[in-house]
Amino acid sequence: MKSAKKTILIAAGGTGGHLYPALAVAEEIRRMRRDVRVIFVGTRKRIESREVPRAGFPFHPIKIEAPRKSAAGMLRFPFQFAAATVDCMRLMSGERPAAMLGGGAYLSVPVGIAAWIMRMPIALLEINSIAGSANKLLAPFADKLFAAYQESLDQFTKPLAQSAIVCGTPVRPELGALQLSQAEARSSFGLDAARRTIFIFGGSLGARPINEAVESAAPGLTQQGYNILWQTGKSADAERLREKFRNQPNVRAMEYIYEMERAFRAADLVVCRAGASSLAELARLGKPTVLVPWSGAMANHQEMNALAFEKDGAAVVLQDGEVRDRLLETVLLLLHDPERLRTMSEAMARRDKPDAAKIVAEWLLERVT
């Protein structure tokens, strides 16, 4: 049995947006207290199963899927949920964590319920202005709420909201410390080091409207002398796109880019979704951006995020329905206006909250004895 009160449990994953802020907190804990063990709970088939071990943290998989609308899915979910909760209780009984952090994904709910049954302090991390269902379900059992946006607090129970800390979205501590020039970053991806570069990504699974827009705009951008660094995501359509552009000069299309900071460093302009985790990283690095909010996001929170950044002058917003027709024109107008890119970069950097990961880590470490 592990030493009592020397472990912290984090439940996060499903998407990079839920996982990476939690990983940032874990890395801050590791930096502050090397004697404290951080264990992640997640699912086997999603991004956390790859990224958590890659970051050097223990990973405990549970079997849980988001409840489906089909009759079979709805019937199966209660049994999966109960089994996952019991599994987490066994883990907690053996590891005896000092506290648990929920990162907002549906998989965090059985972990949080198990933590409550085991009388463990529970913290929640809400990175969106519109609170997620998982965090709202766990709110009655939670001891502390850390929020990226003040607007989200009204959606939680009053006692939890009153004691909440609005700290921003945690970003891994070393982001921005890469010792690599922009030219070297471009060359590392096989791109022309002298060409200005657009970095495009739609998340780990990709984004069809963005991919279609890039497919249409790529010839015009390369003819104008620009590089395209493109994370297509994983899908049959994305595989077709990678094959189509495999041998095209100045286009580097990849399913997934692990070295995200190197990709950001290579870029003069970024095109991406408006998830809170991506926005926090863009703010840390001060990157001017064209934001394409996901139209299917819960309560349209990505559009709200994006419009706030546009209002500050940090980004330009294109909707899913217009990005294919307007991406080329928008990108060229920005790249032909160095002064506007500079002011966008400055506005983006002003939105950085550099202490978010540390604030969450400190609360969790206070529970360690």
Order of alpha helices (4+ residues) and beta strands (2+ residues): beta-alpha-beta-alpha-beta-alpha-beta-alpha-beta-alpha-beta-alpha-beta-alpha-beta-alpha-beta-alpha-beta-alpha-beta-alpha-beta-alpha-beta-alpha-alpha-alpha
